Amino acid sequence: MQTAKKKKGGFLANLAFNIFIPVFILSKFSGADDLGPVNALIVALAFPFLYGLWSFKEEGKVNFISVLGVLSVLMTGGIGLLQLDPAYVAIKEAAVPGIIFIVIVVSNQTRFPLVRKLLLNEEFVNLPKLHDALTRHNALARFEEKVKVGSHVVAASFLLSSFLNYVLAKWIVVSPAGTEAFNEEIAKMTALSFPVIALPCTIVMMGAIFYIFRQISLLTGEKIENFLISQ
């Protein structure tokens, strides 16, 4: 119960610091009579940046995807402060999930596939017990094939995210960087990124997790609950 509450709190904090607060600041305080375009951008981006650093400290380890998130925030700030062409926003938005897609595809060809580590996390899945069950049913090789299918699905979700990010940014962010209009467009893009991009991609990833868990049940003849570590 406590873990569930912690996860829920983490999810809400994620939304607040990465979407709601930055959107509110960029939308309401970018005017010349308020913080101004540049200061509003700095203050707005400080929230997801500091939250990312705090997450690193709390987790006690460096998360590759979280690092990309912090770098993405820094790049957005750099584009605004250096007043670069807004086209760079679209490139940056597409690059972050695009890099994750490439890393997943490359790691699938190694002994340490990234998605396997994400989907079959030892904190949630009793891996020795799962390995023993698959061995008893002579299903290890078949399971590895199913994991590869799940990995391809997750990789596809990031490729989709890259494409949608680019289209959304290209469509919305058209004003010169360093202006009030630019900040408002960044706010609009950020607000729309959750329902338009993050939500569909999350559904695809959840589908991959469901697929892997379903295959575990089919290959071992046991309920997935038998392999999950109670929190």
N, CA, C and O of each residue as an XYZ file, in Angstrom:
924
protein
N       0.832     -1.208      0.000
C       0.000      0.000      0.000
C       0.863      1.253      0.000
O       0.599      2.211     -0.726
N       1.908      1.224      0.837
C       2.797      2.382      0.917
C       3.524      2.603     -0.395
O       3.719      3.744     -0.814
N       3.933      1.504     -1.058
C       4.615      1.610     -2.347
C       3.694      2.185     -3.395
O       4.109      3.005     -4.214
N       2.422      1.752     -3.372
C       1.438      2.257     -4.335
C       1.236      3.750     -4.159
O       1.153      4.495     -5.136
N       1.157      4.188     -2.892
C       0.993      5.619     -2.631
C       2.210      6.399     -3.108
O       2.086      7.497     -3.650
N       3.404      5.810     -2.895
C       4.645      6.476     -3.313
C       4.681      6.632     -4.821
O       5.079      7.678     -5.332
N       4.256      5.565     -5.555
C       4.250      5.615     -7.008
C       3.261      6.652     -7.498
O       3.548      7.406     -8.428
N       2.065      6.691     -6.853
C       1.055      7.658     -7.250
C       1.564      9.071     -7.017
O       1.394      9.953     -7.859
N       2.205      9.280     -5.838
C       2.756     10.592     -5.539
C       3.839     10.979     -6.512
O       3.933     12.137     -6.919
N       4.676      9.995     -6.896
C       5.731     10.262     -7.863
C       5.181     10.632     -9.214
O       5.719     11.512     -9.886
N       4.106      9.966     -9.627
C       3.479     10.254    -10.918
C       2.900     11.662    -10.925
O       3.085     12.405    -11.889
N       2.196     12.036     -9.848
C       1.595     13.369     -9.768
C       2.674     14.447     -9.710
O       2.534     15.501    -10.330
N       3.750     14.185     -8.970
C       4.854     15.149     -8.901
C       5.499     15.307    -10.266
O       5.885     16.409    -10.655
N       5.614     14.203    -10.994
C       6.162     14.234    -12.343
C       5.349     15.150    -13.238
O       5.901     15.988    -13.950
N       4.037     14.986    -13.197
C       3.156     15.833    -14.006
C       3.263     17.293    -13.587
O       3.319     18.188    -14.431
N       3.291     17.529    -12.269
C       3.323     18.903    -11.762
C       4.604     19.626    -12.168
O       4.550     20.732    -12.705
N       5.755     19.005    -11.914
C       7.037     19.670    -12.151
C       7.441     19.699    -13.621
O       8.139     20.616    -14.055
N       7.007     18.705    -14.385
C       7.420     18.636    -15.789
C       6.421     19.244    -16.760
O       6.787     19.588    -17.884
N       5.157     19.382    -16.346
C       4.144     19.895    -17.268
C       3.378     21.083    -16.693
O       3.461     22.190    -17.225
N       2.626     20.857    -15.596
C       1.689     21.873    -15.114
C       2.363     23.185    -14.703
O       1.958     24.257    -15.153
N       3.393     23.104    -13.847
C       4.052     24.330    -13.370
C       4.756     25.078    -14.504
O       4.561     26.287    -14.629
N       5.575     24.405    -15.345
C       6.199     25.127    -16.465
C       5.186     25.756    -17.413
O       5.375     26.883    -17.870
N       4.102     25.022    -17.713
C       3.071     25.558    -18.610
C       2.434     26.802    -18.007
O       2.216     27.791    -18.706
N       2.134     26.756    -16.710
C       1.506     27.899    -16.036
C       2.424     29.120    -16.072
O       1.971     30.223    -16.379
N       3.706     28.935    -15.761
C       4.656     30.059    -15.741
C       4.839     30.647    -17.133
O       4.809     31.866    -17.304
N       5.029     29.785    -18.128
C       5.238     30.269    -19.498
C       4.001     30.969    -20.043
O       4.110     31.920    -20.816
N       2.827     30.500    -19.640
C       1.581     31.076    -20.152
C       1.223     32.391    -19.472
O       0.700     33.306    -20.108
N       1.509     32.480    -18.168
C       1.024     33.617    -17.384
C       2.077     34.676    -17.063
O       1.718     35.806    -16.734
N       3.351     34.348    -17.149
C       4.371     35.291    -16.670
C       5.415     35.651    -17.725
O       6.499     36.122    -17.381
N       5.104     35.437    -18.995
C       6.065     35.756    -20.056
C       5.952     37.186    -20.561
O       6.794     37.642    -21.335
N       4.916     37.896    -20.128
C       4.701     39.265    -20.583
C       5.771     40.219    -20.086
O       6.450     39.944    -19.097
N       5.920     41.343    -20.776
C       6.938     42.339    -20.407
C       6.687     42.911    -19.017
O       7.630     43.314    -18.336
N       5.417     42.953    -18.585
C       5.078     43.493    -17.270
C       5.244     42.459    -16.158
O       5.107     42.784    -14.978
N       5.533     41.238    -16.529
C       5.728     40.181    -15.527
C       7.214     39.806    -15.478
O       8.059     40.679    -15.281
N       7.536     38.545    -15.650
C       8.941     38.126    -15.624
C       9.676     38.452    -16.911
O      10.897     38.608    -16.923
N       8.914     38.553    -18.003
C       9.538     38.738    -19.311
C       9.829     37.383    -19.938
O       9.921     36.383    -19.226
N       9.975     37.334    -21.264
C      10.156     36.053    -21.962
C      11.351     35.235    -21.482
O      11.228     34.032    -21.250
N      12.504     35.881    -21.332
C      13.725     35.150    -20.973
C      13.668     34.632    -19.544
O      13.927     33.454    -19.298
N      13.328     35.514    -18.591
C      13.271     35.103    -17.186
C      12.187     34.053    -16.948
O      12.378     33.124    -16.162
N      11.055     34.203    -17.626
C       9.974     33.223    -17.480
C      10.422     31.853    -17.972
O      10.097     30.829    -17.371
N      11.175     31.844    -19.075
C      11.677     30.577    -19.612
C      12.647     29.926    -18.631
O      12.596     28.718    -18.404
N      13.536     30.742    -18.051
C      14.512     30.215    -17.088
C      13.808     29.625    -15.868
O      14.122     28.516    -15.435
N      12.848     30.380    -15.314
C      12.125     29.921    -14.120
C      11.315     28.668    -14.428
O      11.309     27.720    -13.642
N      10.633     28.662    -15.570
C       9.791     27.516    -15.935
C      10.613     26.243    -16.106
O      10.217     25.176    -15.638
N      11.756     26.359    -16.776
C      12.585     25.180    -17.029
C      13.364     24.742    -15.788
O      13.860     23.617    -15.723
N      13.468     25.644    -14.800
C      14.169     25.282    -13.567
C      13.435     24.170    -12.822
O      14.061     23.343    -12.159
N      12.101     24.150    -12.932
C      11.316     23.150    -12.197
C      11.595     21.722    -12.673
O      11.947     20.877    -11.850
N      11.452     21.414    -13.979
C      11.780     20.047    -14.400
C      13.258     19.708    -14.237
O      13.606     18.554    -13.985
N      14.134     20.712    -14.379
C      15.573     20.463    -14.233
C      15.909     20.075    -12.792
O      16.587     19.075    -12.557
N      15.432     20.870    -11.829
C      15.717     20.596    -10.420
C      15.019     19.320     -9.955
O      15.553     18.575     -9.133
N      13.827     19.077    -10.487
C      13.118     17.841    -10.132
C      13.886     16.622    -10.642
O      13.940     15.587     -9.978
N      14.476     16.761    -11.828
C      15.285     15.675    -12.375
C      16.499     15.390    -11.509
O      16.829     14.232    -11.254
N      17.169     16.454    -11.054
C      18.334     16.285    -10.178
C      17.927     15.659     -8.849
O      18.629     14.801     -8.314
N      16.780     16.097     -8.321
C      16.277     15.541     -7.064
C      15.969     14.053     -7.219
O      16.228     13.265     -6.309
N      15.418     13.670     -8.368
C      15.103     12.262     -8.631
C      16.372     11.421     -8.640
O      16.394     10.305     -8.121
N      17.449     11.979     -9.247
C      18.733     11.268     -9.242
C      19.175     10.990     -7.805
O      19.604      9.887     -7.470
N      19.058     12.020     -6.970
C      19.499     11.915     -5.579
C      18.667     10.881     -4.825
O      19.206     10.090     -4.051
N      17.348     10.887     -5.053
C      16.458      9.973     -4.350
C      16.682      8.523     -4.778
O      16.686      7.619     -3.942
N      16.868      8.306     -6.070
C      17.040      6.948     -6.585
C      18.420      6.390     -6.274
O      18.612      5.176     -6.206
N      19.377      7.292     -6.088
C      20.726      6.845     -5.769
C      21.471      6.255     -6.943
O      22.530      5.651     -6.772
N      20.923      6.429     -8.146
C      21.600      5.914     -9.340
C      21.209      6.764    -10.533
O      20.182      7.443    -10.516
N      22.027      6.722    -11.558
C      21.775      7.507    -12.765
C      20.892      6.707    -13.715
O      21.226      5.587    -14.100
N      19.765      7.298    -14.085
C      18.837      6.669    -15.018
C      19.044      7.289    -16.392
O      18.929      8.503    -16.557
N      19.352      6.447    -17.382
C      19.674      6.924    -18.733
C      18.568      7.801    -19.312
O      18.844      8.867    -19.863
N      17.317      7.356    -19.190
C      16.196      8.098    -19.760
C      15.992      9.418    -19.023
O      15.680     10.435    -19.642
N      16.170      9.404    -17.687
C      16.041     10.639    -16.912
C      17.125     11.644    -17.292
O      16.877     12.848    -17.340
N      18.333     11.137    -17.563
C      19.431     12.017    -17.993
C      19.063     12.709    -19.294
O      19.296     13.907    -19.454
N      18.487     11.952    -20.226
C      18.053     12.554    -21.490
C      16.986     13.610    -21.252
O      16.951     14.631    -21.939
N      16.110     13.362    -20.272
C      15.069     14.338    -19.951
C      15.657     15.653    -19.472
O      15.223     16.724    -19.895
N      16.652     15.573    -18.585
C      17.314     16.780    -18.079
C      18.052     17.493    -19.209
O      17.998     18.719    -19.310
N      18.742     16.732    -20.058
C      19.442     17.332    -21.199
C      18.458     18.009    -22.148
O      18.766     19.050    -22.728
N      17.281     17.418    -22.304
C      16.249     18.006    -23.157
C      15.819     19.370    -22.627
O      15.642     20.320    -23.390
N      15.655     19.452    -21.301
C      15.290     20.730    -20.672
C      16.379     21.767    -20.914
O      16.084     22.914    -21.252
N      17.640     21.367    -20.742
C      18.756     22.290    -20.953
C      18.816     22.770    -22.402
O      19.101     23.939    -22.662
N      18.546     21.865    -23.344
C      18.577     22.247    -24.756
C      17.454     23.222    -25.095
O      17.650     24.160    -25.867
N      16.275     22.995    -24.512
C      15.164     23.928    -24.730
C      15.530     25.308    -24.210
O      15.284     26.317    -24.871
N      16.127     25.346    -23.009
C      16.562     26.621    -22.456
C      17.623     27.270    -23.318
O      17.602     28.484    -23.522
N      18.554     26.471    -23.828
C      19.606     27.008    -24.691
C      19.057     27.611    -25.964
O      19.513     28.667    -26.403
N      18.071     26.942    -26.567
C      17.458     27.467    -27.795
C      16.788     28.802    -27.528
O      16.880     29.729    -28.333
N      16.102     28.893    -26.368
C      15.418     30.142    -26.029
C      16.376     31.264    -25.688
O      16.215     32.388    -26.162
N      17.374     30.967    -24.868
C      18.305     32.003    -24.417
C      19.227     32.481    -25.536
O      19.568     33.662    -25.603
N      19.626     31.562    -26.411
C      20.493     31.933    -27.533
C      19.699     32.437    -28.727
O      20.260     32.854    -29.740
N      18.371     32.387    -28.583
C      17.455     32.870    -29.630
C      17.756     32.205    -30.980
O      17.891     32.869    -32.008
N      17.854     30.889    -30.938
C      18.094     30.126    -32.160
C      16.801     29.961    -32.955
O      15.712     30.273    -32.473
N      16.942     29.472    -34.163
C      15.779     29.228    -35.017
C      14.845     28.232    -34.325
O      15.306     27.200    -33.838
N      13.529     28.523    -34.271
C      12.588     27.609    -33.600
C      12.551     26.213    -34.210
O      12.049     25.277    -33.587
N      13.078     26.067    -35.424
C      13.130     24.738    -36.049
C      13.961     23.770    -35.205
O      13.748     22.559    -35.247
N      14.919     24.324    -34.431
C      15.745     23.470    -33.583
C      14.929     22.805    -32.478
O      15.297     21.741    -31.981
N      13.823     23.437    -32.096
C      12.957     22.840    -31.072
C      12.395     21.517    -31.578
O      12.394     20.517    -30.860
N      11.915     21.522    -32.825
C      11.363     20.298    -33.418
C      12.429     19.212    -33.520
O      12.167     18.040    -33.252
N      13.640     19.621    -33.914
C      14.741     18.653    -34.028
C      15.075     18.063    -32.661
O      15.281     16.857    -32.524
N      15.124     18.933    -31.655
C      15.433     18.476    -30.298
C      14.347     17.549    -29.774
O      14.643     16.519    -29.167
N      13.094     17.912    -30.007
C      11.975     17.098    -29.526
C      11.989     15.705    -30.145
O      11.654     14.721    -29.486
N      12.377     15.630    -31.409
C      12.438     14.331    -32.089
C      13.678     13.547    -31.683
O      13.662     12.317    -31.661
N      14.761     14.268    -31.360
C      16.044     13.614    -31.090
C      16.028     12.774    -29.821
O      16.596     11.682    -29.793
N      15.379     13.277    -28.765
C      15.433     12.577    -27.471
C      14.821     11.172    -27.553
O      15.510     10.202    -27.239
N      13.543     11.026    -27.965
C      13.016      9.654    -28.104
C      13.705      8.878    -29.219
O      13.776      7.650    -29.181
N      14.218      9.616    -30.228
C      14.943      8.953    -31.311
C      16.206      8.280    -30.805
O      16.539      7.176    -31.235
N      16.913      8.941    -29.891
C      18.126      8.366    -29.304
C      17.780      7.111    -28.504
O      18.483      6.104    -28.575
N      16.681      7.187    -27.738
C      16.253      6.022    -26.954
C      15.927      4.851    -27.881
O      16.273      3.706    -27.592
N      15.257      5.151    -29.000
C      14.931      4.114    -29.990
C      16.202      3.432    -30.495
O      16.274      2.205    -30.565
N      17.203      4.242    -30.844
C      18.465      3.692    -31.362
C      19.165      2.839    -30.309
O      19.674      1.760    -30.611
N      19.186      3.334    -29.064
C      19.834      2.590    -27.979
C      19.152      1.235    -27.768
O      19.822      0.223    -27.564
N      17.813      1.224    -27.819
C      17.076     -0.036    -27.638
C      17.409     -1.018    -28.752
O      17.686     -2.190    -28.499
N      17.378     -0.524    -30.001
C      17.652     -1.391    -31.155
C      19.070     -1.958    -31.087
O      19.283     -3.147    -31.324
N      20.040     -1.095    -30.760
C      21.438     -1.550    -30.677
C      21.620     -2.534    -29.522
O      22.286     -3.558    -29.670
N      21.017     -2.215    -28.361
C      21.181     -3.088    -27.191
C      20.557     -4.460    -27.410
O      20.978     -5.442    -26.800
N      19.544     -4.528    -28.288
C      18.915     -5.821    -28.592
C      19.890     -6.786    -29.261
O      19.682     -7.999    -29.252
N      20.957     -6.233    -29.844
C      21.952     -7.067    -30.521
C      23.088     -7.472    -29.579
O      24.034     -8.143    -29.990
N      22.986     -7.061    -28.325
C      24.028     -7.377    -27.345
C      23.494     -8.361    -26.298
O      22.350     -8.810    -26.370
N      24.345     -8.681    -25.334
C      23.922     -9.571    -24.240
C      23.156     -8.826    -23.164
O      22.650     -9.439    -22.224
N      23.064     -7.501    -23.292
C      22.405     -6.701    -22.263
C      21.319     -5.816    -22.876
O      21.459     -4.593    -22.887
N      20.234     -6.420    -23.388
C      19.157     -5.617    -23.981
C      18.490     -4.723    -22.938
O      18.116     -5.181    -21.858
N      18.347     -3.452    -23.274
C      17.811     -2.468    -22.339
C      16.382     -2.790    -21.927
O      16.043     -2.708    -20.747
N      15.542     -3.156    -22.891
C      14.123     -3.381    -22.597
C      13.936     -4.586    -21.680
O      13.039     -4.595    -20.837
N      14.775     -5.592    -21.843
C      14.675     -6.760    -20.951
C      14.872     -6.329    -19.499
O      14.172     -6.792    -18.598
N      15.836     -5.438    -19.291
C      16.108     -4.948    -17.937
C      14.932     -4.132    -17.409
O      14.636     -4.164    -16.214
N      14.258     -3.396    -18.305
C      13.120     -2.578    -17.896
C      11.887     -3.432    -17.620
O      11.208     -3.239    -16.612
N      11.597     -4.380    -18.518
C      10.388     -5.195    -18.397
C      10.531     -6.286    -17.344
O       9.564     -6.638    -16.668
N      11.740     -6.818    -17.209
C      11.984     -7.889    -16.239
C      12.921     -7.375    -15.157
O      14.053     -7.838    -15.018
N      12.428     -6.419    -14.404
C      13.212     -5.785    -13.349
C      13.237     -6.685    -12.118
O      12.195     -7.151    -11.658
N      14.426     -6.921    -11.595
C      14.563     -7.823    -10.446
C      13.881     -7.294     -9.193
O      13.680     -8.046     -8.239
N      13.519     -6.009     -9.178
C      12.803     -5.464     -8.033
C      11.341     -5.909     -8.031
O      10.688     -5.909     -6.987
N      10.831     -6.287     -9.204
C       9.418     -6.652     -9.319
C       9.203     -8.114     -9.712
O       8.170     -8.700     -9.391
N      10.180     -8.702    -10.408
C      10.038    -10.075    -10.893
C      11.094    -10.965    -10.242
O      12.276    -10.624    -10.204
N      10.648    -12.106     -9.733
C      11.570    -13.080     -9.147
C      12.252    -13.826    -10.292
O      11.755    -14.854    -10.753
N      13.379    -13.311    -10.742
C      14.049    -13.841    -11.930
C      14.556    -15.278    -11.757
O      14.398    -16.080    -12.677
N      15.162    -15.636    -10.613
C      15.595    -17.036    -10.449
C      14.422    -18.016    -10.534
O      14.532    -19.073    -11.154
N      13.309    -17.659     -9.912
C      12.126    -18.522     -9.946
C      11.590    -18.643    -11.367
O      11.197    -19.726    -11.799
N      11.574    -17.518    -12.095
C      11.111    -17.527    -13.482
C      12.034    -18.387    -14.343
O      11.569    -19.169    -15.172
N      13.330    -18.239    -14.143
C      14.313    -19.014    -14.914
C      14.124    -20.514    -14.673
O      14.176    -21.308    -15.613
N      13.905    -20.898    -13.420
C      13.708    -22.311    -13.086
C      12.449    -22.860    -13.749
O      12.450    -23.973    -14.276
N      11.369    -22.067    -13.718
C      10.100    -22.512    -14.307
C      10.228    -22.679    -15.817
O       9.730    -23.650    -16.386
N      10.896    -21.730    -16.461
C      11.088    -21.814    -17.918
C      11.987    -22.997    -18.281
O      11.772    -23.659    -19.296
N      12.993    -23.256    -17.445
C      13.897    -24.383    -17.689
C      13.146    -25.711    -17.582
O      13.348    -26.613    -18.396
N      12.280    -25.824    -16.577
C      11.505    -27.059    -16.387
C      10.616    -27.354    -17.590
O      10.388    -28.513    -17.936
N      10.116    -26.292    -18.225
C       9.230    -26.453    -19.375
C       9.989    -26.371    -20.703
O       9.382    -26.319    -21.773
N      11.327    -26.359    -20.618
C      12.164    -26.281    -21.819
C      11.729    -25.106    -22.710
O      11.601    -25.244    -23.927
N      11.507    -23.957    -22.077
C      10.928    -22.813    -22.794
C      11.810    -21.571    -22.772
O      11.349    -20.485    -23.123
N      13.063    -21.710    -22.368
C      13.945    -20.541    -22.278
C      14.147    -19.872    -23.634
O      14.049    -18.650    -23.749
N      14.426    -20.668    -24.654
C      14.674    -20.110    -25.991
C      13.432    -19.422    -26.537
O      13.517    -18.340    -27.117
N      12.273    -20.057    -26.347
C      11.023    -19.455    -26.829
C      10.728    -18.152    -26.088
O      10.238    -17.188    -26.677
N      11.033    -18.136    -24.786
C      10.784    -16.919    -24.009
C      11.666    -15.778    -24.488
O      11.210    -14.637    -24.569
N      12.918    -16.069    -24.806
C      13.825    -15.031    -25.303
C      13.295    -14.434    -26.602
O      13.438    -13.235    -26.840
N      12.686    -15.265    -27.440
C      12.090    -14.770    -28.685
C      10.929    -13.825    -28.384
O      10.764    -12.800    -29.045
N      10.125    -14.180    -27.377
C       8.986    -13.335    -26.995
C       9.465    -12.001    -26.427
O       8.863    -10.957    -26.680
N      10.559    -12.044    -25.655
C      11.120    -10.808    -25.095
C      11.597     -9.895    -26.216
O      11.443     -8.676    -26.134
N      12.179    -10.481    -27.269
C      12.622     -9.677    -28.414
C      11.444     -8.992    -29.088
O      11.540     -7.836    -29.501
N      10.322     -9.717    -29.196
C       9.114     -9.113    -29.778
C       8.670     -7.930    -28.926
O       8.349     -6.865    -29.454
N       8.652     -8.118    -27.596
C       8.292     -7.023    -26.694
C       9.239     -5.846    -26.822
O       8.815     -4.693    -26.759
N      10.531     -6.134    -27.003
C      11.534     -5.077    -27.171
C      11.272     -4.270    -28.437
O      11.398     -3.046    -28.441
N      10.907     -4.964    -29.506
C      10.615     -4.276    -30.764
C       9.386     -3.371    -30.621
O       9.334     -2.285    -31.199
N       8.403     -3.832    -29.848
C       7.195     -3.026    -29.622
C       7.546     -1.755    -28.854
O       7.090     -0.666    -29.203
N       8.364     -1.899    -27.800
C       8.781     -0.727    -27.014
C       9.601      0.224    -27.875
O       9.410      1.438    -27.813
N      10.515     -0.322    -28.680
C      11.319      0.514    -29.578
C      10.417      1.273    -30.542
O      10.646      2.451    -30.819
N       9.391      0.595    -31.052
C       8.451      1.237    -31.979
C       7.708      2.383    -31.309
O       7.394      3.383    -31.954
N       7.424      2.242    -30.002
C       6.716      3.317    -29.293
C       7.570      4.579    -29.230
O       7.039      5.686    -29.325
N       8.893      4.428    -29.070
C       9.780      5.597    -29.035
C       9.974      6.185    -30.430
O      10.136      7.396    -30.579
N       9.959      5.332    -31.444
C      10.028      5.834    -32.817
C       8.775      6.645    -33.136
O       8.851      7.699    -33.768
N       7.624      6.144    -32.692
C       6.366      6.878    -32.859
C       6.419      8.199    -32.111
O       5.983      9.229    -32.625
N       6.960      8.169    -30.884
C       7.088      9.382    -30.080
C       7.973     10.408    -30.776
O       7.668     11.601    -30.765
N       9.067      9.952    -31.379
C       9.980     10.847    -32.090
C       9.260     11.559    -33.231
O       9.394     12.770    -33.408
N       8.497     10.792    -33.998
C       7.756     11.363    -35.129
C       6.694     12.352    -34.652
O       6.583     13.452    -35.191
N       5.914     11.962    -33.641
C       4.847     12.827    -33.130
C       5.417     14.089    -32.492
O       4.855     15.173    -32.643
N       6.540     13.948    -31.774
C       7.198     15.114    -31.172
C       7.590     16.128    -32.235
O       7.368     17.329    -32.077
N       8.171     15.636    -33.312
C       8.616     16.527    -34.389
C       7.429     17.248    -35.019
O       7.467     18.462    -35.218
N       6.379     16.496    -35.332
C       5.192     17.086    -35.968
C       4.553     18.126    -35.057
O       4.195     19.215    -35.506
N       4.411     17.788    -33.768
C       3.777     18.704    -32.817
C       4.588     19.984    -32.664
O       4.028     21.080    -32.701
N       5.911     19.854    -32.492
C       6.769     21.029    -32.321
C       6.795     21.880    -33.584
O       6.751     23.108    -33.512
N       6.865     21.230    -34.734
C       6.908     21.955    -36.007
C       5.617     22.727    -36.236
O       5.626     23.824    -36.794
N       4.515     22.146    -35.801
C       3.202     22.761    -35.988
C       2.971     23.932    -35.035
O       2.375     24.940    -35.415
N       3.446     23.794    -33.789
C       3.122     24.787    -32.757
C       4.185     25.868    -32.617
O       3.854     27.053    -32.587
N       5.457     25.482    -32.530
C       6.526     26.453    -32.233
C       7.028     27.087    -33.527
O       7.827     26.499    -34.255
N       6.544     28.296    -33.797
C       6.900     28.994    -35.041
C       7.444     30.400    -34.791
O       8.020     31.008    -35.694
N       7.268     30.923    -33.577
C       7.699     32.293    -33.275
C       9.185     32.338    -32.926
O       9.746     31.328    -32.500
N       9.831     33.494    -33.099
C      11.258     33.627    -32.771
C      11.530     33.329    -31.301
O      10.748     33.712    -30.430
N      12.631     32.651    -31.028
C      13.009     32.347    -29.645
C      13.296     33.632    -28.885
O      13.747     34.623    -29.459
N      13.028     33.600    -27.582
C      13.270     34.773    -26.756
C      12.123     35.755    -26.734
O      12.262     36.854    -26.197
N      10.979     35.380    -27.312
C       9.809     36.260    -27.323
C       8.705     35.663    -26.458
O       8.736     34.482    -26.111
N       7.734     36.500    -26.118
C       6.598     36.031    -25.324
C       5.817     34.962    -26.084
O       5.365     33.975    -25.503
N       5.665     35.176    -27.399
C       4.928     34.208    -28.224
C       5.624     32.848    -28.231
O       4.965     31.809    -28.199
N       6.956     32.858    -28.275
C       7.729     31.611    -28.253
C       7.460     30.845    -26.965
O       7.242     29.634    -26.994
N       7.474     31.553    -25.830
C       7.210     30.905    -24.544
C       5.813     30.306    -24.497
O       5.618     29.196    -24.001
N       4.839     31.054    -25.020
C       3.460     30.561    -25.025
C       3.332     29.310    -25.888
O       2.574     28.396    -25.565
N       4.076     29.280    -26.983
C       4.038     28.103    -27.859
C       4.721     26.899    -27.207
O       4.266     25.765    -27.358
N       5.816     27.150    -26.482
C       6.477     26.074    -25.740
C       5.521     25.522    -24.687
O       5.447     24.312    -24.474
N       4.788     26.427    -24.031
C       3.811     26.008    -23.018
C       2.718     25.150    -23.643
O       2.340     24.115    -23.094
N       2.214     25.585    -24.793
C       1.161     24.831    -25.485
C       1.668     23.458    -25.917
O       0.973     22.453    -25.768
N       2.879     23.427    -26.451
C       3.468     22.157    -26.886
C       3.640     21.207    -25.703
O       3.349     20.016    -25.805
N       4.116     21.745    -24.583
C       4.321     20.929    -23.386
C       3.002     20.376    -22.870
O       2.913     19.211    -22.481
N       1.966     21.234    -22.871
C       0.650     20.810    -22.385
C       0.057     19.713    -23.261
O      -0.570     18.781    -22.757
N       0.254     19.825    -24.570
C      -0.316     18.843    -25.497
C       0.508     17.563    -25.580
O       0.012     16.528    -26.024
N       1.765     17.637    -25.151
C       2.648     16.478    -25.309
C       2.177     15.273    -24.503
O       2.418     14.130    -24.893
N       1.500     15.529    -23.368
C       1.050     14.392    -22.556
C      -0.101     13.633    -23.210
O       0.022     12.427    -23.426
N      -1.236     14.303    -23.540
C      -2.335     13.544    -24.161
C      -2.044     13.088    -25.583
O      -2.522     12.034    -26.001
N      -1.265     13.870    -26.336
C      -1.043     13.560    -27.753
C       0.090     12.552    -27.951
O       0.034     11.725    -28.861
N       1.123     12.621    -27.096
C       2.307     11.783    -27.314
C       2.542     10.794    -26.168
O       2.572      9.582    -26.383
N       2.708     11.320    -24.955
C       3.092     10.459    -23.831
C       2.054      9.378    -23.545
O       2.406      8.224    -23.296
N       0.779      9.751    -23.580
C      -0.276      8.787    -23.255
C      -0.340      7.632    -24.254
O      -0.334      6.472    -23.842
N      -0.404      7.923    -25.580
C      -0.427      6.812    -26.544
C       0.813      5.920    -26.454
O       0.711      4.695    -26.531
N       1.983      6.541    -26.290
C       3.218      5.752    -26.212
C       3.260      4.912    -24.938
O       3.778      3.795    -24.941
N       2.711      5.456    -23.846
C       2.641      4.696    -22.598
C       1.730      3.489    -22.760
O       2.023      2.408    -22.248
N       0.619      3.676    -23.477
C      -0.306      2.568    -23.733
C       0.394      1.462    -24.521
O       0.217      0.278    -24.235
N       1.193      1.860    -25.518
C       1.942      0.874    -26.309
C       2.926      0.115    -25.421
O       3.056     -1.104    -25.533
N       3.619      0.836    -24.540
C       4.584      0.196    -23.650
C       3.890     -0.740    -22.667
O       4.391     -1.827    -22.379
N       2.728     -0.315    -22.149
C       1.969     -1.177    -21.250
C       1.521     -2.438    -21.982
O       1.469     -3.522    -21.401
N       1.195     -2.279    -23.274
C       0.830     -3.434    -24.089
C       1.979     -4.422    -24.195
O       1.770     -5.635    -24.171
N       3.209     -3.891    -24.312
C       4.395     -4.754    -24.387
C       4.597     -5.514    -23.078
O       4.925     -6.700    -23.081
N       4.396     -4.815    -21.958
C       4.532     -5.461    -20.648
C       3.482     -6.557    -20.488
O       3.789     -7.657    -20.027
N       2.231     -6.249    -20.874
C       1.151     -7.238    -20.795
C       1.486     -8.454    -21.659
O       1.245     -9.594    -21.261
N       2.042     -8.201    -22.839
C       2.407     -9.287    -23.758
C       3.450    -10.206    -23.123
O       3.309    -11.428    -23.161
N       4.496     -9.618    -22.539
C       5.557    -10.416    -21.908
C       4.996    -11.234    -20.746
O       5.288    -12.423    -20.615
N       4.188    -10.584    -19.905
C       3.611    -11.289    -18.758
C       2.682    -12.414    -19.214
O       2.643    -13.482    -18.603
N       1.941    -12.167    -20.285
C       1.047    -13.188    -20.827
C       1.853    -14.393    -21.331
O       1.453    -15.543    -21.146
N       2.984    -14.111    -21.967
C       3.827    -15.187    -22.475
C       4.434    -16.008    -21.338
O       4.608    -17.220    -21.461
N       4.753    -15.337    -20.232
C       5.274    -16.057    -19.063
C       4.248    -17.078    -18.578
O       4.588    -18.223    -18.281
N       2.985    -16.647    -18.503
C       1.915    -17.547    -18.063
C       1.733    -18.715    -19.026
O       1.569    -19.861    -18.605
N       1.763    -18.412    -20.327
C       1.554    -19.463    -21.329
C       2.697    -20.476    -21.350
O       2.468    -21.677    -21.494
N       3.931    -19.985    -21.207
C       5.096    -20.867    -21.310
C       5.354    -21.684    -20.048
O       5.917    -22.777    -20.114
N       4.939    -21.152    -18.897
C       5.186    -21.863    -17.634
C       3.954    -22.580    -17.102
O       4.056    -23.484    -16.273
N       2.773    -22.159    -17.594
C       1.539    -22.746    -17.082
C       1.177    -22.235    -15.704
O       0.315    -22.805    -15.036
N       1.829    -21.164    -15.270
C       1.558    -20.588    -13.952
C       1.054    -19.154    -14.096
O       1.270    -18.501    -15.117
N       0.376    -18.677    -13.043
C      -0.082    -17.294    -13.035
C       1.115    -16.363    -12.880
O       2.089    -16.697    -12.206
N       1.033    -15.200    -13.506
C       2.133    -14.238    -13.439
C       2.395    -13.797    -12.002
O       3.520    -13.450    -11.644
N       1.332    -13.814    -11.176
C       1.472    -13.403     -9.777
C       2.492    -14.262     -9.028
O       3.099    -13.815     -8.054
N       2.674    -15.497     -9.492
C       3.625    -16.399     -8.826
C       5.074    -15.942     -8.979
O       5.955    -16.376     -8.237
N       5.307    -15.062     -9.953
C       6.683    -14.619    -10.222
C       6.920    -13.159     -9.821
O       8.044    -12.661     -9.893
N       5.858    -12.487     -9.402
C       6.002    -11.088     -9.007
C       6.390    -10.995     -7.544
O       5.899    -11.751     -6.706
N       7.277    -10.059     -7.249
C       7.710     -9.838     -5.874
C       6.730     -8.880     -5.216
O       6.548     -7.756     -5.684
N       6.099     -9.318     -4.134
C       5.121     -8.470     -3.440
C       5.831     -7.287     -2.822
O       6.868     -7.423     -2.173
N       5.225     -6.085     -3.049
C       5.861     -4.847     -2.584
C       5.372     -4.492     -1.177
O       5.794     -3.482     -0.613
